Amino acid sequence: MSGLTYETVAKFAQQGGTLYFAAIFLAGLAYALWPKNGETFSRLAQLPLEDAELTND
């Protein structure tokens, strides 16, 4: 009988998915907190507060 049972595959998929999610999360966190990107994110955070006239005439 093969060692690949449903439980083995399911456990591997669960652990692999968890590691994949953690890697993607850490990459996004590193990108967001990278010092080079700070000025860009600060500018973009203030964008909705700018007093711009947006009218549909």
mmCIF file of the C-alpha atoms, coordinates in Angstrom:
data_MODEL
# 
_entry.id   MODEL 
# 
loop_
_atom_site.group_PDB 
_atom_site.id 
_atom_site.type_symbol 
_atom_site.label_atom_id 
_atom_site.label_alt_id 
_atom_site.label_comp_id 
_atom_site.label_asym_id 
_atom_site.label_entity_id 
_atom_site.label_seq_id 
_atom_site.pdbx_PDB_ins_code 
_atom_site.Cartn_x 
_atom_site.Cartn_y 
_atom_site.Cartn_z 
_atom_site.occupancy 
_atom_site.B_iso_or_equiv 
_atom_site.pdbx_formal_charge 
_atom_site.auth_seq_id 
_atom_site.auth_comp_id 
_atom_site.auth_asym_id 
_atom_site.auth_atom_id 
_atom_site.pdbx_PDB_model_num 
ATOM 1  C CA . MET A 1 1  ? 0.000   0.000  0.000   1.00 0.00 ? 1  MET A CA 1 
ATOM 2  C CA . SER A 1 2  ? 1.244   3.450  -0.864  1.00 0.00 ? 2  SER A CA 1 
ATOM 3  C CA . GLY A 1 3  ? 2.281   5.913  1.847   1.00 0.00 ? 3  GLY A CA 1 
ATOM 4  C CA . LEU A 1 4  ? 0.206   8.634  0.193   1.00 0.00 ? 4  LEU A CA 1 
ATOM 5  C CA . THR A 1 5  ? -3.070  8.549  2.047   1.00 0.00 ? 5  THR A CA 1 
ATOM 6  C CA . TYR A 1 6  ? -5.652  11.289 2.157   1.00 0.00 ? 6  TYR A CA 1 
ATOM 7  C CA . GLU A 1 7  ? -4.508  12.262 5.653   1.00 0.00 ? 7  GLU A CA 1 
ATOM 8  C CA . THR A 1 8  ? -0.888  12.581 4.521   1.00 0.00 ? 8  THR A CA 1 
ATOM 9  C CA . VAL A 1 9  ? -1.760  14.755 1.550   1.00 0.00 ? 9  VAL A CA 1 
ATOM 10 C CA . ALA A 1 10 ? -4.170  16.884 3.601   1.00 0.00 ? 10 ALA A CA 1 
ATOM 11 C CA . LYS A 1 11 ? -1.591  17.439 6.328   1.00 0.00 ? 11 LYS A CA 1 
ATOM 12 C CA . PHE A 1 12 ? 1.063   18.400 3.762   1.00 0.00 ? 12 PHE A CA 1 
ATOM 13 C CA . ALA A 1 13 ? -1.350  20.809 2.045   1.00 0.00 ? 13 ALA A CA 1 
ATOM 14 C CA . GLN A 1 14 ? -2.310  22.429 5.351   1.00 0.00 ? 14 GLN A CA 1 
ATOM 15 C CA . GLN A 1 15 ? 1.286   22.908 6.437   1.00 0.00 ? 15 GLN A CA 1 
ATOM 16 C CA . GLY A 1 16 ? 2.346   24.086 2.991   1.00 0.00 ? 16 GLY A CA 1 
ATOM 17 C CA . GLY A 1 17 ? -0.508  26.562 2.838   1.00 0.00 ? 17 GLY A CA 1 
ATOM 18 C CA . THR A 1 18 ? 0.368   27.920 6.254   1.00 0.00 ? 18 THR A CA 1 
ATOM 19 C CA . LEU A 1 19 ? 4.010   28.388 5.276   1.00 0.00 ? 19 LEU A CA 1 
ATOM 20 C CA . TYR A 1 20 ? 2.981   29.997 1.972   1.00 0.00 ? 20 TYR A CA 1 
ATOM 21 C CA . PHE A 1 21 ? 0.639   32.433 3.736   1.00 0.00 ? 21 PHE A CA 1 
ATOM 22 C CA . ALA A 1 22 ? 3.293   33.291 6.315   1.00 0.00 ? 22 ALA A CA 1 
ATOM 23 C CA . ALA A 1 23 ? 5.876   33.960 3.596   1.00 0.00 ? 23 ALA A CA 1 
ATOM 24 C CA . ILE A 1 24 ? 3.508   36.215 1.630   1.00 0.00 ? 24 ILE A CA 1 
ATOM 25 C CA . PHE A 1 25 ? 2.492   38.056 4.813   1.00 0.00 ? 25 PHE A CA 1 
ATOM 26 C CA . LEU A 1 26 ? 6.098   38.648 5.857   1.00 0.00 ? 26 LEU A CA 1 
ATOM 27 C CA . ALA A 1 27 ? 7.015   39.851 2.366   1.00 0.00 ? 27 ALA A CA 1 
ATOM 28 C CA . GLY A 1 28 ? 4.134   42.339 2.399   1.00 0.00 ? 28 GLY A CA 1 
ATOM 29 C CA . LEU A 1 29 ? 5.024   43.505 5.892   1.00 0.00 ? 29 LEU A CA 1 
ATOM 30 C CA . ALA A 1 30 ? 8.665   44.000 4.922   1.00 0.00 ? 30 ALA A CA 1 
ATOM 31 C CA . TYR A 1 31 ? 7.595   45.982 1.838   1.00 0.00 ? 31 TYR A CA 1 
ATOM 32 C CA . ALA A 1 32 ? 5.259   48.187 3.867   1.00 0.00 ? 32 ALA A CA 1 
ATOM 33 C CA . LEU A 1 33 ? 7.832   48.887 6.569   1.00 0.00 ? 33 LEU A CA 1 
ATOM 34 C CA . TRP A 1 34 ? 10.868  49.295 4.300   1.00 0.00 ? 34 TRP A CA 1 
ATOM 35 C CA . PRO A 1 35 ? 12.358  52.745 5.033   1.00 0.00 ? 35 PRO A CA 1 
ATOM 36 C CA . LYS A 1 36 ? 12.603  53.632 1.323   1.00 0.00 ? 36 LYS A CA 1 
ATOM 37 C CA . ASN A 1 37 ? 8.800   53.319 0.969   1.00 0.00 ? 37 ASN A CA 1 
ATOM 38 C CA . GLY A 1 38 ? 7.942   55.480 4.002   1.00 0.00 ? 38 GLY A CA 1 
ATOM 39 C CA . GLU A 1 39 ? 7.695   58.777 2.132   1.00 0.00 ? 39 GLU A CA 1 
ATOM 40 C CA . THR A 1 40 ? 5.490   57.277 -0.566  1.00 0.00 ? 40 THR A CA 1 
ATOM 41 C CA . PHE A 1 41 ? 3.076   55.746 1.947   1.00 0.00 ? 41 PHE A CA 1 
ATOM 42 C CA . SER A 1 42 ? 2.945   58.979 3.965   1.00 0.00 ? 42 SER A CA 1 
ATOM 43 C CA . ARG A 1 43 ? 2.057   60.939 0.817   1.00 0.00 ? 43 ARG A CA 1 
ATOM 44 C CA . LEU A 1 44 ? -0.583  58.416 -0.201  1.00 0.00 ? 44 LEU A CA 1 
ATOM 45 C CA . ALA A 1 45 ? -2.076  58.412 3.311   1.00 0.00 ? 45 ALA A CA 1 
ATOM 46 C CA . GLN A 1 46 ? -2.703  62.163 3.041   1.00 0.00 ? 46 GLN A CA 1 
ATOM 47 C CA . LEU A 1 47 ? -4.214  61.967 -0.440  1.00 0.00 ? 47 LEU A CA 1 
ATOM 48 C CA . PRO A 1 48 ? -7.878  61.603 0.681   1.00 0.00 ? 48 PRO A CA 1 
ATOM 49 C CA . LEU A 1 49 ? -7.497  64.631 2.957   1.00 0.00 ? 49 LEU A CA 1 
ATOM 50 C CA . GLU A 1 50 ? -6.385  67.030 0.238   1.00 0.00 ? 50 GLU A CA 1 
ATOM 51 C CA . ASP A 1 51 ? -8.790  69.835 -0.549  1.00 0.00 ? 51 ASP A CA 1 
ATOM 52 C CA . ALA A 1 52 ? -9.370  69.177 -4.217  1.00 0.00 ? 52 ALA A CA 1 
ATOM 53 C CA . GLU A 1 53 ? -12.409 70.320 -6.104  1.00 0.00 ? 53 GLU A CA 1 
ATOM 54 C CA . LEU A 1 54 ? -13.949 67.280 -7.753  1.00 0.00 ? 54 LEU A CA 1 
ATOM 55 C CA . THR A 1 55 ? -17.206 68.200 -9.392  1.00 0.00 ? 55 THR A CA 1 
ATOM 56 C CA . ASN A 1 56 ? -19.286 66.576 -12.086 1.00 0.00 ? 56 ASN A CA 1 
ATOM 57 C CA . ASP A 1 57 ? -20.381 69.501 -14.177 1.00 0.00 ? 57 ASP A CA 1 
# 
